[in-house]
Amino acid sequence: MKTALITGATSGIGKATAEKLAEKKYNLILTGRRKERLEEISRTISNRYGVNVLPLCFDVRDCDEVKKQIDHLPEDQKNIDVLVNNAGLAVGLTPIQSGIIDDWERMIDTNIKGLLYMTRAVSPLMIERGMGHIVNIGSIAGRDVYPGGNVYCATKYAVDALTKSMRIDLLPYGIRVSQIAPGQAETEFSVVRFKGDEEKAENVYRGFEPLTAEDIADAIVYVCEAPPHVNITDLLIMPTAQASINMIYRK
């Protein structure tokens, strides 16, 4: 059985991906910051699909903690076949001249540095085995920008560049590197962006049918299940109602 490590697994795309990969009989290592929710999700998935699920509660922004958690994995769980760098967030929607520095730091530390810390910790284990697959969750915001999206867009442009660079660096070791870039997907994303304001978050998806976390999880599974000689390097997924980052047809 294969093993997949998924960051940000307590909700949204991470949780949906965990369930979809468990259906395919992957053993799982799930990370997140919300301990009770992480453990509950892990138990539910394990019981439902009959796979091993190891919950690891830590923050990907903490480099030392990332290293410690991966270094102390049980030997039989260090054979990580798939790393899904899913943990990420947008915070705020303010123009650059009035941006909140703490919001910037959270996005940069999670979306870029967290992805780097996890990749740095896990990729040597894949190199030892001469195989593995890293799937980075990007965004349409890594292809184009929008008002107030400044730093968030910059972090997702960074994910795009890092994905391309990783693919080159890891090429000699038989490690596949892919990016999944969603358009408008209804998860906790907008609730987090608007700091708990659910009315604002609902307005983001009003008048059209957005993607779901399960839609993106299906794509991740498709990419992971491709034959070993096939690497789906980049996948942009949008709802039918969306033509570009700023063009959404709302009824």
DABEL-V71453 format. One record per pair of residues at least 4 apart in sequence whose C-alpha atoms are under 6 Angstrom apart, sorted by the first residue. I is the first residue (numbers start at 1). J is the second residue. D is the distance in whole Angstrom. If there is no record, write none. Layout:
BEGIN
i:j:d
I:J:D
I:J:D
END
This chain:
BEGIN
i:j:d
1:26:6
2:26:5
2:81:6
3:26:5
3:27:5
3:28:6
3:80:5
3:81:5
4:28:5
4:80:6
4:81:6
4:82:4
4:83:6
5:28:6
5:29:5
5:30:6
5:83:5
6:30:5
6:84:5
7:31:5
7:85:6
7:86:5
7:87:5
8:14:5
8:31:6
8:32:5
8:86:6
8:87:4
9:14:4
9:15:5
9:30:6
9:31:6
9:32:6
10:15:6
10:32:6
10:38:5
11:15:5
12:187:5
12:213:5
13:17:6
13:213:5
16:214:5
16:217:6
17:217:5
21:26:6
22:26:5
27:51:5
27:52:5
27:53:6
28:53:5
29:53:6
29:54:5
29:55:6
30:55:5
31:55:6
31:56:5
31:57:6
32:57:5
32:58:6
33:57:5
33:58:5
33:59:6
34:38:6
35:57:6
42:53:6
44:48:6
45:49:6
46:50:5
46:51:5
46:52:6
46:53:6
60:114:5
61:109:6
61:110:5
61:114:5
63:117:6
67:71:6
67:121:6
81:132:5
82:132:6
82:133:5
82:134:6
83:134:5
84:135:5
84:136:6
85:115:6
85:136:5
86:137:5
88:110:6
88:111:5
90:152:6
90:193:5
91:103:6
91:193:4
92:193:5
92:194:6
93:148:5
94:99:5
94:148:5
95:99:6
95:148:5
105:109:6
106:110:6
107:111:6
108:112:5
109:113:5
110:114:5
116:120:6
119:123:6
126:131:6
126:132:5
127:173:6
130:173:5
130:174:6
131:174:5
131:175:5
132:175:5
133:175:6
133:176:5
133:177:6
134:177:5
135:177:6
135:178:5
135:179:6
136:179:5
137:179:6
137:180:5
138:156:6
138:159:6
138:180:6
138:181:4
139:181:4
139:182:5
140:181:6
140:182:6
140:183:5
141:145:6
141:153:5
142:153:6
142:156:4
142:157:4
149:153:6
158:162:6
159:163:6
162:166:6
166:170:6
167:171:6
167:177:5
170:175:6
176:231:6
178:233:4
178:234:6
179:234:5
180:235:5
181:235:6
181:236:5
182:236:6
182:237:5
183:237:6
183:238:5
184:210:6
185:210:5
185:211:4
185:212:5
186:212:6
190:201:5
191:195:6
191:196:5
191:198:6
191:201:5
192:196:6
207:250:4
207:251:5
208:250:5
210:239:6
211:239:5
221:225:6
223:232:6
226:230:6
241:248:6
241:249:5
242:247:6
242:248:4
243:247:5
END
